[in-house]
Amino acid sequence: MVGCGNISAAYLETFPRLDAVALTAVADLDMDRARAVAEDFPGVRALTVDELLSDDAVDLVLNLTIPAAHAEVALKAIAAGKHVYGEKPLAAGTAEGQSMLDAAQAAGVILGSAPDTVLGTGTQTARKAIDDGLIGKPISATATMVTPGHERWHPNPDFYYVPGGGPLLDMGPYYVSALVTLLGPVTSVVGASSSTRSTRIIGSGPRTGEEIPVSTPTHVTGVLIHASGALSTLVMSFDAVATRAANIEIHGETGSLAVPDPNRFDGEVQVRRLDGEDWEVLPVSAGYRDAARGIGLQDLARTPEGELPRASGEMGFHVLEVMEAVLASAEAGTALPIGSTCERPPAVALSLTGGVEAVSGS
Ligand SMILES: NC(=O)c1ccc[n+]([C@@H]2O[C@H](COP(=O)([O-])OP(=O)(O)OC[C@H]3O[C@@H](n4cnc5c(N)ncnc54)[C@H](O)[C@@H]3O)[C@@H](O)[C@H]2O)c1
């Protein structure tokens, strides 16, 4: 594991439940952070990044660095012959993302990318409902994420307010990955964006009260035109207080679906049928149960040779290109085509474990 910051805690909690991967070594630019993790996990060594990448006991690198470092760390890992699974977004930009895909293919290693939340029961139950024809032909979707900003809780929120961050690149991966999982790949986009404040104030940790600069749009809206013809409307904001909109809604010819938070693995899917009187809760019917951050890593480790993992670099790249194009479209004031595509990854059958057992039998 390279990068022992905020999100590493979630993975560290999942590791003991993963039977296809074992944590052997950790690294961070800040060696104290790596040492602190190693102390808590007997048998796990704290190494420098270079030591970790040249270690024979490491065959898969979990890249939990900040977005600006994703490509650099992944490319070094790939050059060392390691498979790589990284946090989202795949990279800070598509040029870097493409170099990761190319390098992985040339080296014959697997590249995976978060988010893996879409493999949980929430998004997968919604997907099954669509695939089973419950709402007829999907026509459109809305995806809404609004928050006043991560600087309120994250002790080092700088990366959220520079290019590569912002609400779209930070939270968009969950929403766009869910939309691609549900409705398939995107062929063109239209975007618009704004920025309300040029600085933000850190709200927690040792740097509380410190002002940090903003150099990326903090409110982004876009329309994604899917290859299927479905149209998704996206609203991603660090400038708003709250919303009562469903995280994601999918509208089909004969029904509408309310899809739970794609930043979570579970949650209730509801359907409103054309001839129905009210919204109905759908029983959980697909996805990894009791999943948590790391299930994508497990899925990758279990991928049969020659196949792509579900949370693949290819999907991460397509999602990144869509998001980058929404931002570019907002600047250009015109619709933009999407050059890449990806397969909808294979659906996840309802499975109790997928190798991930609930910690306390819940
Ligand atoms: N914080 C969250 O809630 C959250 C949730 C989901 C996903 N993510 C994603 O996880 C990633 C990390 O986020 P975070 O919140 O943990 O950030 P963080 O800043 O808390 O931690 C990042 C860690 O990576 C280390 N690092 C940076 N560059 C490095 C390099 N070149 N080599 C080795 N170590 C390096 C830093 O020293 C730091 O310890 C981001 O891509 C983010 O989008 C974060």
The ligand as an SDF file (V2000), in Angstrom:
LIG
                    3D

 44 48  0  0  0  0  0  0  0  0999 V2000
  -10.4490   10.9520    2.1740 N   0  0  0  0  0  0  0  0  0  0  0  0
  -11.4790   10.2980    1.7050 C   0  0  0  0  0  0  0  0  0  0  0  0
  -12.5380   10.2210    2.3350 O   0  0  0  0  0  0  0  0  0  0  0  0
  -11.4040    9.5960    0.3750 C   0  0  0  0  0  0  0  0  0  0  0  0
  -12.4660    8.7870    0.0190 C   0  0  0  0  0  0  0  0  0  0  0  0
  -12.3990    8.0470   -1.1470 C   0  0  0  0  0  0  0  0  0  0  0  0
  -11.3100    8.1830   -1.9570 C   0  0  0  0  0  0  0  0  0  0  0  0
  -10.2860    9.0160   -1.6460 N   0  0  0  0  0  0  0  0  0  0  0  0
   -9.1530    9.1240   -2.5730 C   0  0  0  0  0  0  0  0  0  0  0  0
   -8.0320    8.5220   -1.9520 O   0  0  0  0  0  0  0  0  0  0  0  0
   -6.8440    9.2120   -2.3660 C   0  0  0  0  0  0  0  0  0  0  0  0
   -6.1010    9.6920   -1.1410 C   0  0  0  0  0  0  0  0  0  0  0  0
   -6.9440   10.5690   -0.4210 O   0  0  0  0  0  0  0  0  0  0  0  0
   -6.6700   10.8710    1.1120 P   0  0  0  0  0  0  0  0  0  0  0  0
   -7.8630   11.6370    1.5650 O   0  0  0  0  0  0  0  0  0  0  0  0
   -6.2860    9.6350    1.8060 O   0  0  0  0  0  0  0  0  0  0  0  0
   -5.4100   11.8710    0.9720 O   0  0  0  0  0  0  0  0  0  0  0  0
   -4.3320   12.2150    2.1020 P   0  0  0  0  0  0  0  0  0  0  0  0
   -3.6780   13.4730    1.6650 O   0  0  0  0  0  0  0  0  0  0  0  0
   -4.9660   12.1270    3.4460 O   0  0  0  0  0  0  0  0  0  0  0  0
   -3.2990   11.0010    1.9980 O   0  0  0  0  0  0  0  0  0  0  0  0
   -2.4510   10.8080    0.8770 C   0  0  0  0  0  0  0  0  0  0  0  0
   -1.1480   10.1910    1.3680 C   0  0  0  0  0  0  0  0  0  0  0  0
   -0.3240    9.9090    0.2210 O   0  0  0  0  0  0  0  0  0  0  0  0
    1.0020   10.3120    0.5100 C   0  0  0  0  0  0  0  0  0  0  0  0
    1.6590   10.6080   -0.7700 N   0  0  0  0  0  0  0  0  0  0  0  0
    1.4100   11.6350   -1.6120 C   0  0  0  0  0  0  0  0  0  0  0  0
    2.1910   11.5400   -2.7000 N   0  0  0  0  0  0  0  0  0  0  0  0
    2.9430   10.4340   -2.5350 C   0  0  0  0  0  0  0  0  0  0  0  0
    3.9450    9.8200   -3.3330 C   0  0  0  0  0  0  0  0  0  0  0  0
    4.3350   10.3260   -4.5150 N   0  0  0  0  0  0  0  0  0  0  0  0
    4.5070    8.6910   -2.8510 N   0  0  0  0  0  0  0  0  0  0  0  0
    4.1310    8.1710   -1.6520 C   0  0  0  0  0  0  0  0  0  0  0  0
    3.1810    8.7190   -0.8650 N   0  0  0  0  0  0  0  0  0  0  0  0
    2.6010    9.8400   -1.3050 C   0  0  0  0  0  0  0  0  0  0  0  0
    0.8580   11.5180    1.4100 C   0  0  0  0  0  0  0  0  0  0  0  0
    2.0320   11.7410    2.1690 O   0  0  0  0  0  0  0  0  0  0  0  0
   -0.3400   11.1240    2.2620 C   0  0  0  0  0  0  0  0  0  0  0  0
    0.0430   10.4250    3.4340 O   0  0  0  0  0  0  0  0  0  0  0  0
   -7.2930   10.3260   -3.3130 C   0  0  0  0  0  0  0  0  0  0  0  0
   -7.1800    9.8860   -4.6390 O   0  0  0  0  0  0  0  0  0  0  0  0
   -8.7530   10.5250   -2.9460 C   0  0  0  0  0  0  0  0  0  0  0  0
   -9.5170   10.9790   -4.0490 O   0  0  0  0  0  0  0  0  0  0  0  0
  -10.2980    9.7050   -0.4650 C   0  0  0  0  0  0  0  0  0  0  0  0
  1  2  1  0
  2  3  2  0
  2  4  1  0
  4  5  1  0
  4 44  2  0
  5  6  2  0
  6  7  1  0
  7  8  2  0
  8  9  1  0
  8 44  1  0
  9 10  1  0
  9 42  1  0
 10 11  1  0
 11 12  1  0
 11 40  1  0
 12 13  1  0
 13 14  1  0
 14 15  2  0
 14 16  1  0
 14 17  1  0
 17 18  1  0
 18 19  2  0
 18 20  1  0
 18 21  1  0
 21 22  1  0
 22 23  1  0
 23 24  1  0
 23 38  1  0
 24 25  1  0
 25 26  1  0
 25 36  1  0
 26 27  1  0
 26 35  1  0
 27 28  2  0
 28 29  1  0
 29 30  1  0
 29 35  2  0
 30 31  1  0
 30 32  2  0
 32 33  1  0
 33 34  2  0
 34 35  1  0
 36 37  1  0
 36 38  1  0
 38 39  1  0
 40 41  1  0
 40 42  1  0
 42 43  1  0
M  CHG  2   8   1  16  -1
M  END
$$$$
